[in-house]
Amino acid sequence: MTEEIYRSCGNVFADLGFDNPDEMLAKAELVRQISLWIEQHNLSQEKTAELLGIEKSILLDLLEGNILLFSTETLIRFLNKLGRDVEIVVKNKADLIEFGKLTVVS
């Protein structure tokens, strides 16, 4: 059996055929930033859930990567509760033929 190898477009969610792959990638990065903050501050899941104002089971969904359960707004709110600033930049797109994209840079 021969397997085919495909070159990634740079977004795994687009490669896998998800709807709204830019949004999915942005959510994944927001979740990564939340996870990184928790790791850096060495907090328990219980304390983190308390800080975020959510049940531990919801935090576990988040940390397990169930990003479809969370809106971008909710993830931003979580980061704000952890003392993180989130900046959204709107800029002109050079190529007016294609739609703009959503990117999270950290």
N, C-alpha and C positions, 0 to 999 in steps of 0.2 A: 504494500500500500504506500503510495507516494503522497506526501503532504505538500500542499502549496504554501509558499511563504509570501505574505503581502507586506508591503511597506506601509507603515502607519502614517496617517495624515498629521499626527501630533496630538490627537485627541482620541483617547481610547473609547470614549462614548460615541463618537462619530464613527470610528472603525467598527463598533459593534452594532451600529444602526439605530441608536437611541434617538427619540425625538428630542429636540432642544439640547444637543450635545454640549454647546457652549455653557448653557446654564448648569448642566450636570457637572461639568468640569469645574465651574466656579464654586458650586456647592461642595464638591469634594475637597477643594482647596480650603474653603472656610472650615470644614470639619477637620481637616489636617491641622489648621491653625489652632482650633480648640483643643485637639488632642495634644499638640505640642505644648500648649500653655499648661495643661493639666500635668504633663510629664515634667516640665521644667519646675513647676511649683510643688511637685511630689504630693499632690492631694489625693485623698481617697475618693472613691466614686460617691460615697455618701456625702462628703463635704462638697464635692463639685456639684452634685445634684441640688444640694441645699443652696449653694451660691446662684445657680441658674434658676432656682424656683421651680424645679421639675421633679418628678418621681425618678428614682434610680433606674427603673425599667426603661423609661424614656431615654435617659442618658446612655444606657446600654445599647439601645437601638441606634443612637447617634454614633457611638464609638465603634459599633460593628459595621458602620458604613451604610446603614439603611437611609440613604439621603433622600429617597423619594417621599419619606414620611415628614420631611421638614422643608419649609419654604426658605427661600434665600433671606427673606426678612427675619425669620425666626433665628437663623444661624447668625446673622449680623447682630441681632439683639443679644444672643448668648455671648458673643465676643465682647460686646459693650459691657455686659454684666461682669465679665472677667477683667475689665479695665483696659480693654483693647479698643483703639480707634479704628474705624473702618472708613476708608475714603473712597467715594465713587467719583470717577472722572468721566465726563461726557465730552467727546471731541468729534470733530468732523472726520468723516471717512474719505480718503482720497479717491477711491473708486466708487462712484455713485450707482454703479450697476448692481452691486451685491449688497445684501443686508449687512448692517453693522454686527459686531460680535460682543460678547460679554467675556471679560477676562479678569481674573483675580491675581494681583501681583503682590507678593509678600517679601 
